[in-house]
């Protein structure tokens, strides 16, 4: 916080300053005993003041020293501690789950979101094409017609928050639409469940228009 008004005034009272700038703070509006006058150093109020996050005055000068003022501001900002909301020893900006305790930062699918707060395992369950998240008794991914139905539902209701949505980008264009449905049908028809091995291919897509409606 920096106070920088009234430098061109000679002598004035806190009440005059409060009236001029429309402040409603009682400490400035009615300082009859001049209690606040020397708070920021000998001279007059206001002048250049920098207050840090602890509400302590770290800079107070009547004259204008731009370099000193900016240095004080930079120092005050640099001394603001970064938060660690979950107390796991990692500051929030670098914590992959800032609200969940995870000191080891496990991230099995390496998507930048830690396992502690990531309900979608995109490495072993919600892989591309497995839009319903089904697994067999051995933990292997199952991709079949149920995934087609699931993908159609995801598109129809615009379900962008589900794990199925994360597994629905079949053609890699980051757009979930009917083209992904076609790609998933082709994948299942070919009996290939490893989507990394499916090369781009030509296909046929038909839209039928009956006499009554579409």
Secondary structure, DSSP 8 states (H G I E B T S, - for coil): -EE---TT-SS--HHHHHHHHT---HHHHT-TT-SSTTTTSSS-SS-EEEE-TTS-EEEEESS--HHHHHHHHHHHHHTS----TT-SSS-GGG-TTTTS--TT---TT-SSS-TTT----TTTTS-TT-TT--B-TTS-B--SHHHHHHHHHHHHTT-TTSHHHHT--TTSSS--SHHHHHHHHHHHHTT---GGG-------------SS--
